[in-house]
Every structure is written in C-alpha cells, then in structure tokens.
Amino acid sequence: MQQLEKEKQEEREKNAEFLSVVDLPPDRYESLFPDKDGILPITDDEYFGDDIVTMFVEWVKKAFGEEMLEENLKYIASALYLNGSGSARDLIRQYFLNDFYKDHLKIYQKRPIYWMFDSGKKNGFKCLVYMHRWAKDTVARVRTDYVHEMQSRYRTAIEELTRRVDNANGSERVRLQKQLTKIQGQDAELLKYEEKVHHLADQMISIDLDDGVKHNYAIFEDVLASIK
C-alpha cells in the first residue's frame, strides 16, 4: 500500500510540474497529462489500456469534446486513408502500426525523437518511447511491463482460439485458424525479441542527449526499428 501511494504521489507531482509549464485552458485540458512512463505500446488489437490508439482517442475527446468524437475520428481516418475500409478506430490503429513511424522519420530526417521498439515483420510487439524521457531503466520497463505482458496476452489468446477452432466448422473454423496462426507467429517472434530486450535491459544504459540521436539510437539498434 505504501508503494502504491508513493507512486500516486509521484504521478501527482509530475502532473503538477506539467501544468506549471504549459499554457492551456484548465477547464478543458487539466486532465490531459503525459503518459506516466513515457512508453506507448502500438498493437493490432486493444491489449493495453494505455496503447497509442486509446491515448489518441482520449486526447481527441478531451481536446474537441465528446459530442463530436466519432465525427472527428472519421475525419482523421479519412485523411489518413482516403479509400480505407473499416471503422475509424481500426484505420487509425492501422496508421500507427504501419505508417506513423515512416512519416516521423521523414519529418525528423531520420533523427527521430520518438524511438520505436519493434520485434519484426509480424508486428509481435511495438512501442514508442520519447527519447527526452529516456532513463537507464527504460528498456527494463519495456521488457517487464509491456513485452512480458504482451507474451501473457498472446498465450491466453492462443489457448482461447485453439479451443474455439476445435469446436468450429466450415468458414468459421477457417477464419479462427487464420487468426490463431497469426497470433502464434507473433508470439514466436516476440519470444526471440525478448531475448534481445533482456540483454540490453540488464545493462541499464543511460544516454547523453548531447551525443545526438544517431549515436544514441545505434546503441539500441538491435531492438529498435531500422532508420537506415
């Protein structure tokens, strides 16, 4: 209980510090605070309560009002994918998963201020970390709080889908088997990726911002998305 209260107090202090340096109308923006750990997972489904799509939707709601939320999300989705199919949230998720980082690298000329942890082509795990909030335990927190949690979610999903496949027939069985195969591939990819993250996490590496993005990014290139 003492540790929980300590964490809550630290979060309150961080929020107070944030509000002291921004110039935003408090009646609308007082509940918009930076993510508590500066780590935003990017997943192809809603596996985390603080994934980037959930946080983005919450920002749109707070910034422009809940009454216009769905209309605003549809507008954003159509701007990202003019002829895209699927719900607005699905299209926004697709953008963050597949295209956001490409745009970010272009804007910052391959010197990103957001660093993407990326397990590979199967999208087993991705998350963004803001480099200015990097700490020596950042990789360790990514591993324990997100990679391990993602592995647990995959195991649960595989068990559930295996059961459903065994009890399904026809086209439904084919659909479920396809989904199961996909998640099994993501789980296998993440298992190998966890070993790389573990190796770096144990080293507790700090960065010096004065060394520049290119130098610092290269230190963690085994677990980050390529910027070549």
N, C-alpha and C positions, 0 to 999 in steps of 0.2 A: 504493500500500500504506500509506503514512504517513497519508493522508487517511482511509482505511478504519479504521485503528487508532485515529485521533483520534476518529472518530465512535463507535466501540465504547466508548472510554474515557468519552466524554461521556454515552453511554447508561447505562453502569455507574454513573457519578456521580449521574445523575438517579434511577436506581433506588434507590441508597443513600439519597439525600435523601428519597425517597418513604417508604421503610421506617422512616426515623428519626422520621417524624411521624404514623404510623398505629399503631393498637393492634390488630394482627391476629396470630393464631397462626401463627408462621413455618413450622410443619410442613405447613400446607395452603396458605397464602397467599403464600409467599415468591416465587412465580413469577408472581403477578398484578400487573403493573405498568401504569401509564398508557401509552396509545399513544405511540409515540416522537415523532410530530409533532403529535399532537392533532387529526388530520384523519381522519375515519371516512367512507369512501365508502358510499353506500346504492345498491345496484344490483339489477336484477331477475334477475341471474344472478351466479355466482361469478367475477367478473372480477378481483378483488383479494384477496390473501392476508390483508389487514387490514380487510376490509369489516366493517360493523357486525354482520352476522349471524354471521360467522365468529368475531369477537371475543366476541359474546354467548354463543355455544355453548361457546367455550373457558372463559368465566367460569363458566357453569353446571357444566361438567365439573370445574373446579378447586374450586369452592365446595362442591359437593354430592356429588362422587365420580363417577368414570367408570362405575361399575357401574349407577348409576341415571340416567345421562344421557338415554337415549331416553325413559324413562318421564317424567322431568321435563320434557323438551321437549314431549312430547304433552300433559302437563298445562297447560303455559304456552300452547300453541297453542289448546287447547280453551277456556281462559279468555279468550283474545283473540277467538276466533271460535267460538262455541258450535256452530254448524252448518256450519263451514267444510269445504271439501273440499280434499284434497291432503295432502302429507306435513307433519309438524310443522315442519320447517325451511322449507318453502315458505310455510306460513301465517305463521310468524314474520317471514320476509322481506317478505311482503305487508303485514304490520302496520308494519314500519319504513318501507317505501316509501310507504305511502298514509295511515297513520293516526297514527303516533307523533308527528309534529310538531304535528298538531292538538291532541292531548292535552297536549303540552308547553306549547303556547301558552295553553291553558285553565288549567293548573296555575299558570303564572307570569303569568297575567293580561296576556298579550301583551307581556311583558317577558322574552323568552327568554334563558337563559344559554347554551343551545346555539343556534348560528346555522346555518341550513340554506342552503347554496348550492344553487340549483335552476334548471335550464335551461328548465323548462316542462312542459306537459301530457303530453308523450310520454315523460317520465322519461329523457331522454337522459343527464342527469347530476345526481346529488345527493350531497352530503356534509355531514356535521356538523362544526362547529368549536366548541370550548369557548371562550367569549369571554375567560375569565380566562387563557387561554394564547395569546391573540392577540399577534402580533408584526408589525412593519412588513412583513415578507416573507411573511406568511401567504397572501395572495392569490396571490403569485408561486409559492409552493409548491403551492397547489391547482392552479394552471394547469399547471406543468411536470411535477409528479409524478402528477397524477390526471387532469386534463382531457386533456392530450396522450396519456397512456397509454390513456384510455378511447377516444379517437379511433382510436388504433392497433388496439385490440381490435375496434372496430366494422369497420374496414377489413378486417381478417383474417376476421371472421365473414361479411361481405358477400361476399368472394371465395369462401369455402368454400361458403356457401349457394347462390351463383349456380351454382357447379359442380354441386352436388347437384340443384338444380332442373332443370338441363339434362339430367340423367341419370335423372330420376324420372318416374313416370307415375301417373295416376289420383289417388286421395285423398292419396297421399304427396306428390305434386307440389303439390297444393293446400295442404297443411299447410306444406310448406317455403316456398312462395311467400308465404304469410301471414307466416311468421316473417321472411323476407327483407324484405318490405315494412315490417314493424315496425322492424327494425334500421336500414333505410335512412332512415326517418323520424326515428329517434333520432339518427342520425349527422348529418342535415341540421340538426336542432335544435341539436345541440352545436356545429356549425360556427359558427352565428350567436352562440351563447352565448360561445364562446371569444373573440370579438372584444370583448365587454363585459368579460370577465375580464381580458383582455390590457390594456385601457385602465386598469383600476384597479391591476393588478399593477405596471405601470410607475411608478405614483405612490408606491409603498412607504409606505402610510398607516398610522401608528400610531393607537391610540385611548387616550383617558384614561378610565378606569373611573369616575372621579368625575363625568363628564359624563352618566352614566346610559345605560341600554340604548336608550331611544328615540332619543336624539341620535346615538349611535354607529351604531346599526343603519341609520339613514337615510343615512349616508354611503355604505353599500354596497348600498342597496336595489335597484339595477339587477341585481345578481347573486344576491340573497338571496330566499328565499320571502317572499311578502307576509304581513304580520301585521296588516293592516287589518281 
